[in-house]
Amino acid sequence: MANLAQVIAGSTEVAFAAIVGAVTWSEYAVGFILPALLGNIIGGVMFVAVLNHAHVEQEL
C-alpha cells in the first residue's frame, strides 16, 4: 500500500498529538489536514469517475 493518510481516521491521532503538545496546531492543520483532505478529495473524485465511466461503458 501507499501508506496514505485518511483525513477522518488519522485526524484523531494527530489532533491528540496537538492537544498534548507533541505537534503544533499549525503543523496539524497545514502538515496533516490540508494534504490529507486534498488527497482524499482527488482520490474520491477519481474513484467515482472510474466507477461511473465503467458503468456507462457497459451500457454502450
Distance bins in CASP14 RR format, pairs under 12 A and 6 or more apart:
PFRMAT RR
TARGET T0000
AUTHOR 0000-0000-0000
RMODE 2
METHOD distances of the structure
MODEL  1
2 39 0 0 0 0 0 1 0 0 0 0 0
2 43 0 0 0 0 0 1 0 0 0 0 0
4 10 0 0 0 0 0 1 0 0 0 0 0
4 32 0 0 0 0 0 1 0 0 0 0 0
4 35 0 0 0 0 1 0 0 0 0 0 0
4 36 1 0 0 1 0 0 0 0 0 0 0
4 37 0 0 0 0 0 1 0 0 0 0 0
4 38 0 0 0 0 0 1 0 0 0 0 0
4 39 1 0 0 1 0 0 0 0 0 0 0
4 40 0 0 0 0 1 0 0 0 0 0 0
4 42 0 0 0 0 0 1 0 0 0 0 0
4 43 0 0 0 0 1 0 0 0 0 0 0
4 44 0 0 0 0 0 1 0 0 0 0 0
5 11 0 0 0 0 1 0 0 0 0 0 0
5 12 0 0 0 0 0 1 0 0 0 0 0
5 13 0 0 0 0 1 0 0 0 0 0 0
5 14 0 0 0 0 1 0 0 0 0 0 0
5 31 0 0 0 0 1 0 0 0 0 0 0
5 32 1 0 0 1 0 0 0 0 0 0 0
5 33 0 0 0 0 1 0 0 0 0 0 0
5 34 0 0 0 0 0 1 0 0 0 0 0
5 35 1 0 0 1 0 0 0 0 0 0 0
5 36 1 0 1 0 0 0 0 0 0 0 0
5 37 0 0 0 0 1 0 0 0 0 0 0
5 38 0 0 0 0 0 1 0 0 0 0 0
5 39 0 0 0 0 1 0 0 0 0 0 0
5 40 0 0 0 0 1 0 0 0 0 0 0
6 12 0 0 0 0 0 1 0 0 0 0 0
6 13 0 0 0 0 0 1 0 0 0 0 0
6 14 0 0 0 0 0 1 0 0 0 0 0
6 32 0 0 0 0 0 1 0 0 0 0 0
6 33 0 0 0 0 0 1 0 0 0 0 0
6 35 0 0 0 0 0 1 0 0 0 0 0
6 36 1 0 0 1 0 0 0 0 0 0 0
6 37 0 0 0 0 0 1 0 0 0 0 0
6 39 0 0 0 0 1 0 0 0 0 0 0
6 40 1 0 0 1 0 0 0 0 0 0 0
6 43 0 0 0 0 0 1 0 0 0 0 0
6 44 0 0 0 0 0 1 0 0 0 0 0
7 13 0 0 0 0 0 1 0 0 0 0 0
7 14 0 0 0 0 1 0 0 0 0 0 0
7 15 0 0 0 0 0 1 0 0 0 0 0
7 28 0 0 0 0 0 1 0 0 0 0 0
7 29 0 0 0 0 0 1 0 0 0 0 0
7 31 0 0 0 0 0 1 0 0 0 0 0
7 32 0 0 0 0 1 0 0 0 0 0 0
7 33 1 0 0 1 0 0 0 0 0 0 0
7 34 0 0 0 0 1 0 0 0 0 0 0
7 35 0 0 0 0 1 0 0 0 0 0 0
7 36 1 0 1 0 0 0 0 0 0 0 0
7 37 1 0 1 0 0 0 0 0 0 0 0
7 38 0 0 0 0 1 0 0 0 0 0 0
7 39 0 0 0 0 1 0 0 0 0 0 0
7 40 1 0 1 0 0 0 0 0 0 0 0
7 41 0 0 0 0 1 0 0 0 0 0 0
7 42 0 0 0 0 0 1 0 0 0 0 0
7 43 0 0 0 0 0 1 0 0 0 0 0
7 44 0 0 0 0 0 1 0 0 0 0 0
8 14 0 0 0 0 0 1 0 0 0 0 0
8 15 0 0 0 0 0 1 0 0 0 0 0
8 32 0 0 0 0 0 1 0 0 0 0 0
8 33 0 0 0 0 0 1 0 0 0 0 0
8 36 0 0 0 0 1 0 0 0 0 0 0
8 37 0 0 0 0 1 0 0 0 0 0 0
8 40 0 0 0 0 1 0 0 0 0 0 0
9 15 0 0 0 0 0 1 0 0 0 0 0
9 32 0 0 0 0 0 1 0 0 0 0 0
9 36 0 0 0 0 1 0 0 0 0 0 0
9 40 0 0 0 0 0 1 0 0 0 0 0
10 16 0 0 0 0 1 0 0 0 0 0 0
10 17 0 0 0 0 0 1 0 0 0 0 0
10 28 0 0 0 0 0 1 0 0 0 0 0
10 32 1 0 0 1 0 0 0 0 0 0 0
10 33 0 0 0 0 1 0 0 0 0 0 0
10 35 0 0 0 0 0 1 0 0 0 0 0
10 36 1 0 0 1 0 0 0 0 0 0 0
10 37 0 0 0 0 0 1 0 0 0 0 0
10 40 0 0 0 0 0 1 0 0 0 0 0
11 17 0 0 0 0 0 1 0 0 0 0 0
11 18 0 0 0 0 1 0 0 0 0 0 0
11 19 0 0 0 0 0 1 0 0 0 0 0
11 28 0 0 0 0 1 0 0 0 0 0 0
11 29 0 0 0 0 0 1 0 0 0 0 0
11 31 0 0 0 0 0 1 0 0 0 0 0
11 32 1 0 0 1 0 0 0 0 0 0 0
11 33 1 0 0 1 0 0 0 0 0 0 0
11 34 0 0 0 0 0 1 0 0 0 0 0
11 36 1 0 0 1 0 0 0 0 0 0 0
11 37 0 0 0 0 1 0 0 0 0 0 0
11 40 0 0 0 0 0 1 0 0 0 0 0
12 18 0 0 0 0 0 1 0 0 0 0 0
12 19 0 0 0 0 0 1 0 0 0 0 0
12 28 0 0 0 0 0 1 0 0 0 0 0
12 32 0 0 0 0 0 1 0 0 0 0 0
12 33 0 0 0 0 0 1 0 0 0 0 0
13 19 0 0 0 0 0 1 0 0 0 0 0
13 20 0 0 0 0 0 1 0 0 0 0 0
13 22 0 0 0 0 0 1 0 0 0 0 0
13 23 0 0 0 0 0 1 0 0 0 0 0
13 28 0 0 0 0 0 1 0 0 0 0 0
13 32 0 0 0 0 1 0 0 0 0 0 0
13 36 0 0 0 0 0 1 0 0 0 0 0
14 20 0 0 0 0 0 1 0 0 0 0 0
14 21 0 0 0 0 0 1 0 0 0 0 0
14 22 0 0 0 0 1 0 0 0 0 0 0
14 23 1 0 0 1 0 0 0 0 0 0 0
14 24 0 0 0 0 0 1 0 0 0 0 0
14 25 0 0 0 0 0 1 0 0 0 0 0
14 27 0 0 0 0 1 0 0 0 0 0 0
14 28 1 0 1 0 0 0 0 0 0 0 0
14 29 0 0 0 0 1 0 0 0 0 0 0
14 30 0 0 0 0 0 1 0 0 0 0 0
14 31 0 0 0 0 1 0 0 0 0 0 0
14 32 1 0 1 0 0 0 0 0 0 0 0
14 33 1 0 0 1 0 0 0 0 0 0 0
14 34 0 0 0 0 0 1 0 0 0 0 0
14 35 0 0 0 0 0 1 0 0 0 0 0
14 36 0 0 0 0 1 0 0 0 0 0 0
15 21 0 0 0 0 0 1 0 0 0 0 0
15 22 0 0 0 0 0 1 0 0 0 0 0
15 23 0 0 0 0 1 0 0 0 0 0 0
15 25 0 0 0 0 1 0 0 0 0 0 0
15 27 0 0 0 0 0 1 0 0 0 0 0
15 28 1 0 0 1 0 0 0 0 0 0 0
15 29 0 0 0 0 0 1 0 0 0 0 0
15 32 0 0 0 0 1 0 0 0 0 0 0
15 33 0 0 0 0 1 0 0 0 0 0 0
16 22 0 0 0 0 1 0 0 0 0 0 0
16 23 0 0 0 0 1 0 0 0 0 0 0
16 28 0 0 0 0 1 0 0 0 0 0 0
16 32 0 0 0 0 0 1 0 0 0 0 0
17 23 1 0 1 0 0 0 0 0 0 0 0
17 24 0 0 0 0 1 0 0 0 0 0 0
17 25 0 0 0 0 0 1 0 0 0 0 0
17 27 0 0 0 0 1 0 0 0 0 0 0
17 28 1 0 0 1 0 0 0 0 0 0 0
17 31 0 0 0 0 0 1 0 0 0 0 0
17 32 0 0 0 0 1 0 0 0 0 0 0
18 24 1 0 0 1 0 0 0 0 0 0 0
18 25 1 0 1 0 0 0 0 0 0 0 0
18 26 0 0 0 0 1 0 0 0 0 0 0
18 27 1 0 0 1 0 0 0 0 0 0 0
18 28 1 0 1 0 0 0 0 0 0 0 0
18 29 0 0 0 0 1 0 0 0 0 0 0
18 30 0 0 0 0 0 1 0 0 0 0 0
18 31 0 0 0 0 0 1 0 0 0 0 0
18 32 0 0 0 0 1 0 0 0 0 0 0
18 33 0 0 0 0 0 1 0 0 0 0 0
19 25 0 0 0 0 1 0 0 0 0 0 0
19 28 0 0 0 0 1 0 0 0 0 0 0
20 28 0 0 0 0 0 1 0 0 0 0 0
21 27 0 0 0 0 0 1 0 0 0 0 0
21 28 0 0 0 0 1 0 0 0 0 0 0
22 28 0 0 0 0 1 0 0 0 0 0 0
23 29 0 0 0 0 0 1 0 0 0 0 0
23 30 0 0 0 0 0 1 0 0 0 0 0
23 31 0 0 0 0 1 0 0 0 0 0 0
23 32 0 0 0 0 1 0 0 0 0 0 0
23 33 0 0 0 0 0 1 0 0 0 0 0
24 30 0 0 0 0 1 0 0 0 0 0 0
24 31 0 0 0 0 1 0 0 0 0 0 0
24 32 0 0 0 0 0 1 0 0 0 0 0
25 31 0 0 0 0 0 1 0 0 0 0 0
25 32 0 0 0 0 0 1 0 0 0 0 0
25 33 0 0 0 0 0 1 0 0 0 0 0
26 32 0 0 0 0 0 1 0 0 0 0 0
26 33 0 0 0 0 0 1 0 0 0 0 0
26 34 0 0 0 0 0 1 0 0 0 0 0
27 33 0 0 0 0 1 0 0 0 0 0 0
27 34 0 0 0 0 0 1 0 0 0 0 0
27 35 0 0 0 0 0 1 0 0 0 0 0
28 34 0 0 0 0 1 0 0 0 0 0 0
28 35 0 0 0 0 0 1 0 0 0 0 0
28 36 0 0 0 0 0 1 0 0 0 0 0
29 35 0 0 0 0 0 1 0 0 0 0 0
29 36 0 0 0 0 0 1 0 0 0 0 0
29 37 0 0 0 0 0 1 0 0 0 0 0
30 36 0 0 0 0 0 1 0 0 0 0 0
30 37 0 0 0 0 0 1 0 0 0 0 0
30 38 0 0 0 0 0 1 0 0 0 0 0
31 37 0 0 0 0 0 1 0 0 0 0 0
31 38 0 0 0 0 0 1 0 0 0 0 0
32 38 0 0 0 0 0 1 0 0 0 0 0
32 39 0 0 0 0 0 1 0 0 0 0 0
32 40 0 0 0 0 0 1 0 0 0 0 0
33 39 0 0 0 0 0 1 0 0 0 0 0
33 40 0 0 0 0 0 1 0 0 0 0 0
34 40 0 0 0 0 0 1 0 0 0 0 0
34 41 0 0 0 0 0 1 0 0 0 0 0
35 41 0 0 0 0 0 1 0 0 0 0 0
35 42 0 0 0 0 0 1 0 0 0 0 0
36 42 0 0 0 0 0 1 0 0 0 0 0
36 43 0 0 0 0 0 1 0 0 0 0 0
37 43 0 0 0 0 0 1 0 0 0 0 0
37 44 0 0 0 0 0 1 0 0 0 0 0
38 44 0 0 0 0 0 1 0 0 0 0 0
38 45 0 0 0 0 0 1 0 0 0 0 0
39 45 0 0 0 0 1 0 0 0 0 0 0
39 46 0 0 0 0 1 0 0 0 0 0 0
39 47 0 0 0 0 0 1 0 0 0 0 0
40 46 0 0 0 0 0 1 0 0 0 0 0
40 47 0 0 0 0 0 1 0 0 0 0 0
41 47 0 0 0 0 0 1 0 0 0 0 0
41 48 0 0 0 0 0 1 0 0 0 0 0
42 48 0 0 0 0 0 1 0 0 0 0 0
42 49 0 0 0 0 0 1 0 0 0 0 0
43 49 0 0 0 0 1 0 0 0 0 0 0
43 50 0 0 0 0 1 0 0 0 0 0 0
43 51 0 0 0 0 0 1 0 0 0 0 0
44 50 0 0 0 0 1 0 0 0 0 0 0
44 51 0 0 0 0 1 0 0 0 0 0 0
44 52 0 0 0 0 0 1 0 0 0 0 0
45 51 0 0 0 0 0 1 0 0 0 0 0
45 52 0 0 0 0 0 1 0 0 0 0 0
46 52 0 0 0 0 0 1 0 0 0 0 0
46 53 0 0 0 0 0 1 0 0 0 0 0
47 53 0 0 0 0 0 1 0 0 0 0 0
47 54 0 0 0 0 0 1 0 0 0 0 0
48 54 0 0 0 0 0 1 0 0 0 0 0
48 55 0 0 0 0 0 1 0 0 0 0 0
49 55 0 0 0 0 0 1 0 0 0 0 0
49 56 0 0 0 0 0 1 0 0 0 0 0
49 57 0 0 0 0 0 1 0 0 0 0 0
50 56 0 0 0 0 0 1 0 0 0 0 0
50 57 0 0 0 0 0 1 0 0 0 0 0
51 57 0 0 0 0 0 1 0 0 0 0 0
51 58 0 0 0 0 0 1 0 0 0 0 0
52 58 0 0 0 0 0 1 0 0 0 0 0
52 59 0 0 0 0 0 1 0 0 0 0 0
53 59 0 0 0 0 0 1 0 0 0 0 0
53 60 0 0 0 0 0 1 0 0 0 0 0
54 60 0 0 0 0 0 1 0 0 0 0 0
END
